[in-house]
């Protein structure tokens, strides 16, 4: 877990330098101001179910008017 946290801090810093305010999706309390970061693995597929769940939830809540 310590390796994940250190890599996450590096990625968050790089995205913040580009002007993007990001937070892990399970810690993001302000979806209007902050982009949700959903970690996934292309090798094992871990996190893809979380990504699909988050996209479905966005479609049902925040993006309902645009659909």
Beta strands, then each sheet from edge to edge (+ up, - down):
strand 1: 22-24
strand 2: 35-37
sheet 1: 1+ 2+
end
